[in-house]
Amino acid sequence: MNIPNIISFSRIILSVVLLFLMNSVPQFLILFFIAGLTDVADGYIARKYNMATALGARIDSIADIFFHIVLLFVIFLKYRWVFTENVALFFAVLAIKLLSMIVSKMKFGKIVFLHTIANKVTGFLVFVAVPTVMLTEKSSFLPALLCIALLAALEELLILLKEKDVNENRKSFFVK
């Protein structure tokens, strides 16, 4: 375990703690931003100090998934209207993400999550959306965010279907 991997792993622990803070918006948001910083820091440190590993990329992906599942769970419990207003888009994104997991497992023998530009943009938008919903209780921007997430998920699926070898750091369908 190197420093970036420890930072990624800490995001999993921070995500669990977020569950216990969901009723305290200020505390939740402070920890939420710290967890978000770990997502930026792990990759930056890994690349800058030549510590990037396949294990690190895997831990980062698992931590991202865990973080986003916790966020979905918290939003579902506390702000259910966010889902009911956008149910079709939520299910479309989840269905394509699940299909990508099945395709990658069947094709490459493991579940693969790609670090495409579109997936990174989606992650950033989710990072902005969660505190916005919690602080303003407005979600008028969520359909646009979910459309971007849908396009990112479709791009990931197309890459997984098209490529013979897996490259988790593929930038986009158009750029290798």
SVG drawing of the C-alpha trace seen along z (x, -y; Angstrom):
<svg xmlns="http://www.w3.org/2000/svg" viewBox="-41 -27 49 41">
<polyline fill="none" stroke="black" stroke-width="0.4" points="0.0,0.0 1.4,-3.3 0.2,-6.8 -2.2,-7.3 -3.8,-3.9 -4.2,-4.8 -5.8,-8.1 -8.2,-6.2 -9.0,-3.7 -9.7,-6.6 -12.5,-7.7 -14.3,-4.4 -14.1,-5.0 -15.1,-8.7 -18.1,-7.5 -19.3,-5.2 -19.0,-8.1 -21.1,-10.3 -24.0,-7.9 -23.9,-8.9 -23.8,-12.6 -26.7,-12.8 -28.9,-14.6 -26.3,-17.3 -25.9,-19.2 -22.8,-21.3 -20.9,-18.3 -21.9,-16.2 -20.7,-18.8 -17.4,-19.3 -16.7,-15.6 -18.1,-15.4 -15.6,-18.0 -12.7,-16.2 -13.8,-12.9 -13.9,-14.8 -10.4,-16.1 -9.1,-12.6 -10.4,-11.8 -8.3,-14.5 -5.3,-14.0 -4.9,-10.2 -4.5,-10.5 -2.4,-13.7 0.1,-12.2 0.2,-8.9 1.0,-10.6 3.3,-13.2 5.4,-10.8 5.2,-7.9 3.2,-5.8 0.4,-4.9 -0.4,-1.2 -3.1,1.1 -4.1,1.8 -4.3,-1.9 -6.6,-2.5 -8.8,0.3 -8.9,-1.0 -9.7,-4.5 -12.6,-3.1 -14.0,-1.1 -13.7,-4.1 -15.5,-6.2 -18.3,-3.7 -18.7,-3.4 -18.7,-7.2 -21.4,-7.6 -23.5,-4.8 -23.5,-6.4 -24.4,-9.7 -27.3,-8.2 -28.5,-6.5 -28.3,-9.7 -30.1,-11.7 -32.7,-9.0 -33.4,-9.0 -33.3,-12.8 -34.3,-14.2 -36.4,-11.6 -38.1,-14.1 -34.7,-14.3 -35.3,-10.7 -39.0,-11.0 -38.5,-14.0 -35.8,-12.3 -36.6,-8.6 -36.3,-7.6 -32.9,-9.2 -31.6,-7.7 -32.7,-4.2 -31.2,-4.7 -27.8,-5.7 -27.9,-2.8 -29.0,-0.3 -26.2,-1.2 -23.6,-1.2 -24.8,2.3 -24.6,3.4 -21.0,2.0 -20.1,4.0 -21.6,7.2 -19.9,6.6 -16.5,6.0 -16.7,9.0 -17.7,11.3 -15.2,9.8 -12.2,9.1 -12.8,11.3 -13.1,8.4 -15.4,5.4 -13.8,2.4 -14.5,-1.3 -13.0,-3.7 -11.5,-7.0 -12.8,-8.9 -13.0,-12.6 -16.8,-12.3 -16.8,-10.2 -14.6,-12.7 -16.9,-15.6 -19.9,-13.6 -18.1,-13.0 -17.3,-16.7 -20.9,-17.7 -22.2,-15.2 -19.7,-16.8 -21.3,-20.2 -24.9,-18.8 -25.0,-17.2 -24.3,-20.3 -26.4,-22.4 -29.4,-20.1 -28.7,-20.0 -28.3,-23.7 -31.0,-25.0 -33.4,-22.0 -33.5,-22.8 -32.8,-20.3 -33.6,-22.1 -30.1,-21.3 -30.3,-17.6 -31.9,-16.5 -28.9,-18.1 -26.4,-16.4 -28.2,-13.1 -28.1,-13.5 -24.3,-14.1 -24.0,-11.0 -26.1,-9.0 -23.8,-10.0 -20.7,-9.2 -22.2,-5.8 -23.0,-5.1 -19.4,-6.1 -18.0,-3.8 -20.2,-0.9 -19.2,-1.6 -15.5,-1.6 -15.9,1.7 -17.8,3.3 -15.3,2.1 -11.9,2.6 -10.1,6.0 -7.8,5.0 -8.9,3.0 -7.3,-0.5 -8.9,-1.9 -7.3,-5.3 -8.8,-5.7 -9.7,-9.3 -12.7,-8.9 -14.2,-6.9 -12.5,-9.2 -9.1,-9.4 -7.1,-6.4"/>
</svg>
